[in-house]
Amino acid sequence: MGMKNPPVPHVAEAEILNEAHLSAKDMASMNAARENFEQLEAFIREALIPAIGGYRTELSSELEAKVMNVRVLSANFCWKHRHLGQMHDAREVRQ
């Protein structure tokens, strides 16, 4: 029992990207971003969510999901490469 008209697979166009490389300075910036995000996360969890009714509210659930998405999608601000940034001389990186 063969098919008269088998489905045609959809071929999507894709672009192959080169590897991304982070300098020590870039990684120092990611480390600083992680530290700032941790402060923002603490404020959201310790002050904002209790002020809007605790974790039972839809808004609180959305805020918690956004916080987790930032961590996951940023690979926690390139956590596995954090030591590269720590080796950079500049503690505060200015643009």
N, C-alpha and C positions, 0 to 999 in steps of 0.2 A: 504494500500500500504506500505508494510514493505520493508526495504532495505535488499538486499541479503547479502551484506558485509558492515556492518556499519563501519565508520572510527574508528580506534583504537587510543585512546588518547595517546599522547607521555608523558611518565613519566620521568622527569628529576631527576637526583640525586641531593640532596641538603644536605648541612651541616648546622645544627643549631648551631649558634654561641652564646656564653655566652654574657651577658651584658658587656659593656666596662665601666670602671670606671676611671675617671681622678682625680689625686691628685691635691691639691692646687698648687703644683709646676708645674705640667703638664699644668694646666689652666693658670698659670702665663706665661708659655711659649707661649700658644695660644694667650694670650693678647698681648705679645710682637710681635708675628707673625702678628697679625691683625694690629698693629701700623706700622710695617715695610711695610706691604702690602698696607696700605693707602698711604704711601709715594711713593711707586712704582706706584700705581694707579694714583696719582696726576701727577707724572712725565710723565706717558704714555698719560694722557688726556691733560695736559697743555703744554708739550714740544714736545713729540714724534709725536703724531697724527697731530698737526699743521705742524710739519716739514716734514711730508711725504704726505702732500696734504689735510689735513683735513679729515672729516668723510665721504667724497665722495668716498674714495678709498677702494678697497677690503681689503687691508692690515689693514687699520684702523678699518674696520668692524670686521675683525678677532680678532684684539687686544681687541676691546671692548667686543666681545663675550667671549674671554678667561678671561678677568677681571671679568665679570659677573658670569661665570661658577665657578671660584675659590670661589667667595662669596657664591654662592648657594650651591655648593657641599661640602664646608667646614662648612656649616651652619654659615657663616660669622665668622669662627674661633671659633665656639662654643659660640656665643654671649650670648645666654640665660644663660650660666654658668659663665660669665665673673667675677661676684662678688666673686666667689670661689678663683680665681686667685688673685684678689685684696686683699683678706684676707691673702694671703701668704706673709710672711715677706720679702722675697727677691724681690727687684724691678728688678734686673738684674739676670737672671737665667743662670748659667754657667754649662756646661756639664763636 
